[in-house]
Each structure stands twice: as C-alpha cells, then as structure tokens.
Amino acid sequence: MRPLFLLAWSACTSALCAQTTVTHDVVVYGDSAAAVAAAIQAKRQGLDVVLVNSTDFLGGMTCSGLSASDIFHRDAVGGVARELYGRIGQHYGKAYVDYFEPHVAQAAMDGMVKDAGVKVFLNEQLDRSAGGVSKEGVQLKSFRTLSGKVFVAKVFIDASYVGDLMAAAGVSYAVGREPNTLFAETLNGAQRGDNKPRKHYTQKDKDHFIKDIDPYIKAGDPASGLLPFVFAEDPVTGEGDRRIQAYNYRLCVTTDPANRLPFTKPEGYRELDHEMLLRNLEAGDIRFPALIHKLPNGKADWNSMHAVGTDYVGANWAYPEADYATRQKIEQAHELYIRGHLWTLANHPRVPVEIRTQAAAYGLCKDEFPGRGGFSPMIYIREARRLQGAYVMTELDCKGKRTPDDPVALASFGLDSHAVRYFVTKRGFLERDGVIWNVPPRPYGVSYRSLTPKAEECTNLLVPVCLSATHAAHGSIRMEPVFMQLGQAAAMAAGIAIKQGTSVQAVPYAQIRDLLTAAKLPVQWTAPPATKATPAKK
C-alpha cells in the first residue's frame, strides 16, 4: 500500500510548480532508491532540489520485491543506505535489517523523504520526443515530462534504471556486452557455458542445465522449429553484442495460509512457453528452480535459480532503447511468463509431485502490493544503458588489479550476470549463454569519474545508476545499497559544482571526500577479511 500522505503531497507540489518555470539547484530524475538518496543528500546540503519520479512510488526495486539486499560486507555500506536499513530495523526492534518486507521498506523510504522535506513529483515520465530536453552547448538546461511540466536546473542527476535523461542529453553510452578484448577482460562478452557431456555438471551447479534437453518444439524434429527464445547459433566466448542479461520480477511470497494468494493460471497462458521447464524436470533435474531468501513474518523473496526459473531469458533485449509503449508490452510479457511459470510449478501434472507440493505451499502475499494482487509493481532491470564516461569501471577494478584514485563508494558483490540467451550446442542440446559469477577478493572503490560524462559532451549531469562500467563490472556494482551510495555521492558533487560555479568534471575530489567522510560513507576497505560473507547470486 502506498502512503496517502505522499501521494497527496506530491500532487500538491506538482500543481504549484506547474504554474511557473523555476530554476532549481538540482533536479534528480529517477525511479530508484539512488534517486531518493541523491535528493535527500542535496536537501541536507541546503540545495533547492526536486525529485522527479516516473512511477507512482518511491524507492525502486528496494520497495518493489527486492527485499534481500545483497550486502557482502555491512561495513562497506554507509550514509543514507545505512540509515534506511536502520529505520527498517527499528520496525522489527533491531538496529539494522537488510532482509525485509516490501511495505516496511516503503514506509521507511517515504518517512525519510518526508523528514528531509524533499519536493517529489510522481508519475512524471521524461518526454523523449524532439525538444523534450533542452541543451545549450555542453550544458543541459531543462527537460519536459509527458504532462507538460518543465524542470530547469543548474545540475541534473539521472538516477533512473534505464538512463533516459542521459541518452536524451546526447552523451555516449553502451548497451549490451563489450568484447573481452576491448578492456582486457575475461568475463565480458558471450559466455557460452560448456559443450561437454552433462556429467561435467553437478547438482550444485546453479547456472546451467545438468541434463540433456531437446531444443525443438517437437522433440527430435529440427523441422518443427526451436522453442521460444532459443537460438541456433553457438556463441563465441568473449564476443561482444548488444544483448543484456535477463530481467524478472522479484516476488514477495509466503507460506502462511492466512496471507497466501495461491498461484493462478494467467489469461494468455501457453504451455509452449514453459515446455523447456517441463522437459528439464522430466529429464530428472528436480532442483527447485528458485532462490528463496527468508524474510520476516513468514515471507520470502523469490528469485530465479538454476536452468529455467523466473528469468525471462532473451525477452528484454529491446527494453533499454524502446519507447514507453513497447517497454510496457515487454513488462506485461514478463509478468505473464512469470505468473505462468509459478502456476506450472504448482499445478502442472508433468511437474514431479515433490516440486508441485513445494511450489503450491507458496503464494503471493495479501498484504503486499494489494492493488496488484500481491505481484510486484516494478520489473527488475538488472542492466540497461551504461554511460561511457570519463572513467570506465571494468573487471580489473573489481578484482583489485586496478584502483581508481577517486572512490566515492565501495562495491563488493560478485561480478554477476544472469543468462542472456538460450542456444543449441554443437551436441544438439540446450545451454545458457551469458552466465558469470566471480567474487572480488575484497570491497573495491567505484570511481567518481564513472558518474560523469565526458566533459566535451555534458558538464552538468551525473549518472549514478547507469554509470560508466562494462557489462562485467556493472554486474558487481549494480546492487541497491551501492546505487544509493553513488546517488548520495553524486548529490555531494552537484552541490560543490554549484557553489564553485564549475563543471561536475572539475569538482575537486578532496572536497567530495570530506563530505563522504562526514556522511559516514566508506570508500576504502579496512575491515578484516573475517567479516566477509558469501551470499548467493542476485
């Protein structure tokens, strides 16, 4: 449930500001928790800031079902992110909680925004048509939303998951996977799995098929065509392309009968869309195809796992550059697939009884997202556009083989990519391309320059979510706590740039570092290795 005070307050703010065009110090555009962190920090610095959000709620994935925050090292998290987890913890009578119910995270997020006094505009999507963004030389001047509101600022922060403002501002960005050779990486580009016999894999393998699965609509008949989103080509390891890792919806589920909404068969269900899952189970892969994180009050965070889960592999490649209508269709297709996947697991007679029984014990929650029948409102955009900025974070940074001299946050999660596509191996069976998982040896710094475009392209824009990183490095940086810290750091830099009348590229790092220290945002890892944890893939 979305707090009424926030919606009413936002509508009032929108009505007032629509009457005149006001130049703000900072305008934050974004649907993420990073956008909230940036706006709160800007307000704390005494800046005139507004937060323009394209959805009807704040907090992005942190409040939309991604309730198991992957934090390898709590000591690597500070600032607004740590305050948020502390406020969530208060609800449960604890000092700090990073596994939580979505509605509790929402209340904490909204409370922090209200306490900070940030002006918020909800349901305001960027007008991506010609003239929707105004720019003079290398200065971004304003942008217009589809409702007709115009936002003018001295510095802009694009904290969206897709980077629409960044793209409209005309800065360089990438979509897809760079070839390994471009940045001397080993984990980028196509990652084709293995063509060895299935005995090469074990039940512990989280990422691949462990049984030989026929790829054709009619098993054994190539003339019948391939199953949906299966491709014939056998990819070359390390080869670049414009494909991105799979999306899904992160779901909050429960086994409490009093709160459980059983999985139902969705309108538009096609058994063919789940034939791969059924064949895999019938072949003897009876691993439960979900990563279940326990949450308070009998709930759990349901994520994709193993060969065929809730990831809708290959269905999202057009999403980053698509128009709003096409994105909505992609989102609807993902929801249909996932609802069908859940119903299949819990009800289909071809599913082994032990899997059916386990799946049927779960359901969506009556008390989460009631307007959507318990289904999460935001698709999990694991990757979209990525800035090509002043510094590109790569696999080398994540592994500690290269260290930027201007860190503004610590990241520590594994270099992680879910599957990018299914393909047919030379042996004639299904495999997954794109999966990577490699844990950095220690938390590492994310460069301030990775938040800034090239100076010759735009001098008053910061990008803390679709930051400058390769596909491989972004897979490690992309955790919600890290995004929040990067958003907060971006606001600090914005304030300095405004005060000194300089570009975001020319902001002295030492001054950002002073603000980071004051906000208790760690940028160098000093904690002992014993604090390291190893959670599962995101």
N, C-alpha and C positions, 0 to 999 in steps of 0.2 A: 504494500500500500504506500502511495506517495503522500507525504505530509501536505495537508491542505494549506498550511501557512506559507509553504514555499511557493506553491503554485499561485496563490493569490498575490503574494508579494512580488513575484516575477511579473505577473500580468500588469500590476500597478506600475512597476518600474518601466515596463515596455511602453505603456501608454504615455507616461510622462516624457520619456526620451524620444518618442516618435514625433513630438511636436516640433522639435528643433534639432539641428545638427550640432552636436557637442564634440569638441576635440578632447579626448581623454589622454592621460599619460600612457596607459597600457590598455589594449584590448586583447583579451585571451579568447581565442576561438577553439572550442574543443568539447568533445563528449566523453572525456576520460577523467580519471582521478588526477592525472597530471595537470589537467586544466584547473581543477579545484585547488590543488596545491599552489599553482602559479598565481592564481587570483588572490588567495589568502596571503601569500608572501608579499605580493605587490601592495595589498591593502595595509599590511603591517609596516611597510616602508613609508607609509603616508602618501602613496600614489593614488591618483584618480584612476580606478580600474573598473572595468566591466567584464563579466564573463558571459560569452555568447555560446549557448549550448544547442546543438542541433536536435537533441532528444527531449523528452518530457521529464527527465530525471537527471540528477547529478551523480557523478562517480563512476560512470562507465562500467567496465567489467567487474570492478571491485564490489559494485552494488547489483550486479546482474548475473549472479550464479557462480562467479569465480571466487569461491569462498575459502579455498585452500591456498593461501598466499605462499608461494614457493620462496621461502627465505632460507638460504643455506646457513647464513650467519646473522643472527639478530643484531650483533654488534656492528654490522655493516649498514644498518638501517637507522636513520635519524630524521630530524626535522618534522615536517607535517605528517609524513607517513607514520612515524613512530607515535606521534600524538594521536593519530586516527586509531591505531591499534590499541593504544592506551585507553582511549574513550570507549572503544568496543569492549575492552577488558572490563571496564567499570560496570557495564551491563551484566556481566557474568560474575562480578565480585572478584575479579583478578586484575593484576597490574597490567597485563599485556596479553592480547589474544590475536592470533593471526589465522585461526580457523574459526569461522563464524557463520551465523545465519544471515542471508542477504538483507532481510528487513532491519536487522540490528546494525549492519554496516551502513544502510541507507540513513537511518536515524542519526548515527554518529556523523556521517558526512554532512547531512543537512544542518545539524547542530553547529558544526564547525564553521560552515559558511555563514549561517545566521549570526553567530557570535562575532565573526570577523567584520560583518556589515558589508559584505560584497554584493554589489548590484548584479542580478542574474537575469538573463533573457533565455527562456526555454523555447523549444520548438522553432528555432531560427536557423534555417539552413542557408548556407552560402549560395548566392546567385552565381552560378558558374557560367552564365552566358556572357557574351561580349559586353564589356562595360560593367560587369559585376564587381570588378576590382580596379581601383584607380592607382596608378603608379606614375611618378614623375622621375625619370632617370632611374637611379638605383634606390629611390625612396618609395616605399609602399605608403600610400596616402589614406586609402579608405577601402572598405568593401561594403557591398549591399547584400542583404538577405532576401529570400524569396517573398517575405512580407512587405518589402519595400524600405525597411529601416537601413540607414546608412551609419556605419561606425567609422569614426576618424580617430587616429591615434598617433602618438609620437613613436611608439614601439608596439609591434604586434607579436603575439606568441601563438603559433599554430600548434595546439596540443590535441589535435584530432587523431584518430586511429588511422585515417586514410591519407591525410596530408592534402586536402583540397585547397586550402588557402595557400599553402606553399606552392602547389602546382600552378594555381591561378596567378601567383606573383611572378611566375616566369623563371623560377630558379631550377637548377639542374637536379634531377632525381633519377633513381633507378627503380625498376620493377622486375622481380624475378631473381635468378641466381647468376652471379658472376662466374666466369670460368676460374678454376683454381689458379691458372697461370697469371691472372690479372694482378693479384695482390700476394702472390707467393703463398697461397693457402693450400690446405689438403682436404678440407671438409666442405668446400663450396661446390657449386655445380651439381650435376647429376650424381646421385649416389644409388647405384643400381642393385644393391643387395648382392646376392651370390647365386650363381648358376649351378652350384654343386648340388648333389642329391640332398634330399630333405634330412638325412641323418646328420648333416652338418649342423643343424639347428637342434635346440633342446626346448623342453617345456619352459625354461627360464627366459627364452628369447622373447622380449616384449614387442619386437618391432616387425617381425617377418612371418611369413607362412611357415609352418612347421610340417605341413602336409602338401602333397602334390594336388593342386586344384585346377581343374579344367577351365579354360577361359572363355569357352564358346557358349552361345545361347543354348544350343542343343549340344550337350556334352559329346565330344569326339567328332563334331562336324564343323570344320572351319567355314564351310559354306553358309552356315547359319548366322555368322557374324559374331562379333565379340560382345561380351557382357557390357552393360553401361559403364562408361568411363574407364574402359580398358583399352590400352593402345598396343599396337602390334610391334612398334619399334623397340629394340633393345638399346637403352641409352648408353652413351659412352661416359664412363666415370670422369667427373671433373668438368664436363662440358657445360657451358653456360646456356641459359634460356630465359624466357620471360615468365616461367611458371612459378607459382608460390605454394607454400605449404598449406595443408588443408585447414579449413575452418570447421567449427561445430558450434553448438550452444552448450555452455556449461550449465548443468541442471542441478537444482537442489531437490533431493528426493528423501523419502522417509519410509521406514518400515512400520510406523505407528498406524494401526488400523483406523484410529480415530481421526487422523490427519491425512491419511493417504488417499490420493486420487488415482485409481488403477489406470494403467496404460491402456488406451483405447485405440482401436483401428481407425486411422485417419481417413477422411474422404480423399479419394485420389490414390489410395494405396495400390501399388503394383508389386506382386510377388517377385517379378523380374529384378526390381531394384535391390532385392535382398537375397537373390539367388547365390551370390558369392558367399554371404554369411552362412546360408543353409548348407551349401556344399562343403564349406570349411568345417562346420560342426559335424556333418555326416561323415566326413573323412576321418574324424577322430580327434580333431583339435577341440577339446572340451574346456579349454581355459575360458573363464568368464570374461567376455570382451569389454571390460570396463575397469577403469582405475577409480576405486571408491575411497574417498577421504572422509573419515568420520568427522561430523560437526556436532555442536551441542544439541541437546534436546531430541535425540533420536534421529537426526537428519544426516545427510551425506552429500558430498559434492561428487557428481557422476561425470567422469571424463572418458575420452576414448582410450582404448587399450588393445593391444595385440593386432592380429592381421586384419580384422574387419570390425570396427567399432562405430561410434557416433561421428567420427570424422567423415565428411562427405568428400572424399578424395577426388580432386580434379574438377569439381563443380564450381570453383571460386576464382578461376584464373582471370576472368574479365572484371572482377569486382573493383579493384583499385581505380581503374580508369573509367568505369561505367557511369552512366547518368543515374539519377536517383531512381527512376522507374525500373531500370534494369537491376540495380542493386536490390530493390525491394523484391523483384522476382527471384533473384538468387537467394535472398534470405528466406523467402517462402519455400523454395525448393529444399533448402537445408532443413527447415522445420518439418516439412512433410517427410523427408527421408529419415530424420531422427525419430519422429513420432512412430513411423513405420518400423524402424529398427527396434524400438522398445517394445512395441506390440508383438512383433515377430518373436523376439526373445521370450516373451512371457506367455505366448499363446500358440504359436505355430506347431502343428503336430510333427513336423520334420526336425524340430529342435529337441535335443535329448532332454528327457524329463528332469534330470538334475539341474540343467540350465534353466529350463522353464520355471521350475519351482523357485530357484533363486531369484530370477528376474521378477516373477509375479509377486514376490514379497515386498518389492519396492513400488513406489508410485510418486507422482508429483505431490507437492505439499499444498494443502488447502490454504494455509496461512502465508504463503509466499506468492507474490505476483497474482493476486486473486483476479485481476482484470484480464489475465491471460490464461486462466485455468491452471496456474502453477508453473507455466512454461516461461523460461527466462526471456526478457524483452530484447536483449541485445546479442547479435551474433558475435562469436568470438573471433575477432580479426587478429589472427596471430602475426600477420605480415601484410603490408600493402605497399605503398610507395616508400622509398627511403631516400632522404636527402643525399645529394653528392656535394658535400660542403668543404669547409676549409681543412678538415681532418677526417679521414675515413677510418672508423674503428674496424679492425679486422681480427681474424683468428689469432694473429700474432699478439695483439693486445690482450686478448682473453687468456692466452696461455702464458703470459708473462714474458714473452720473447721481445716485446717492445712496450715501452712505458711512456705515455704522454706526460708532458710536464705541467699540464693544466687540468688535473682531475676535478670534477665537480660532483661526483657520486661514485659509489662503489657498486659493482655488479659481481655476481658470483655463481649464478645458475649455470648449469651445463649448456654448452653450445648444442642447441636442441632444435631439430626440425621434424615435424610430423611428416607423414608421407605426402608426396607431391603428385604422384600418379601411380596407377597400376599398369603393368606391362607384361607382355608374354616373353618368357625367357627362351633361350635357344633350345631348351629341353621341351618347350611347349606348354609350360605351366605358368601360373600367376606369380608375380613378385611385386614388391613395393619399391618404387624409386623415391629417393629424397630423404630417407630417414637418417638423421645424425644425432648422436648423443656423446658428448665428450666433456667431462667435468674439468674446469680450470683448477690449477693447483692451489690457488688462493684467490680471495677477492681482488679485483683489479679496478683501476680508475678509468672512468669514462671522460674523455677529453671535452673541455668546454667548446673547443673549436668544432666538435662534431655536432653542436647545436646551431652553428652559424652557417649561413650560405656563403658562397664565395663573395668577396667584397664587391667584385665587379657586377654582381647580379642583384643583390639586395642588401642594404646596410641597416635596416631596422626591423628585421624579422628573426625570430628564434624558433627552433623546431625541436622540442624535447622528446617527442614520441616517435615520429617518423624521422629520427635523427640520421646522421651520416654514418652508416655502418653497412658492411657487406651482409649478404643473406646469412652467412655463417655466424658472424659476430652478433647480428641483431637477434638471432635465436637465443643468445645468452642474456642480452641486455633487456629484452622485452618484458620483463616481469613488472607487475603493477607497482611494488614498492620502489623499484628503480625509476620507473617513469615518474612517480610522484616526486622523488628527489631531484630528478632532472628538471621537472616543471618548476620546482621551487628555485633551483639554481638559475634557471632562465629568467625568472622574475627579478632575482637579485641583480643580474647583469643588466636587465632592462632599466632598472632604477638608476644604476650607475651611469649608463649611457645617456639617460635623460638629464641627469644632474650635471654631467660634464659636457653635454651637447656634442657627443661623439657617436660614432657608429658602434654597433654591437661587436664588430670585429676588433675595434680598438680599445675596448674596455680592459683596463689593467687587471690581469689575473689576480694579483696580490690583493686587490680590493674585493674581488669576489670571494677569495679565500677567507678574508676577515669576516665576511657575512656568513659564510658557510660555518665557520668556527662558532660564531655567536648563536647560530641556529642549531648547533649540535648535529651538523651533517658531516659524517666521516668521509674522508677522501683518501686516506692511507690506511692500509691494513696493518694493525699491530697486535691484534688478539692472538692468543696461542692456537696452534693447529687443532688442539683438542676440542675446540668449540665447533668444529666443522661437522655438519650433518650431510646426509646424502638422500634427499627425498627422490621420489620417482619422477618420471618425465612429466612435463607440463602439457 
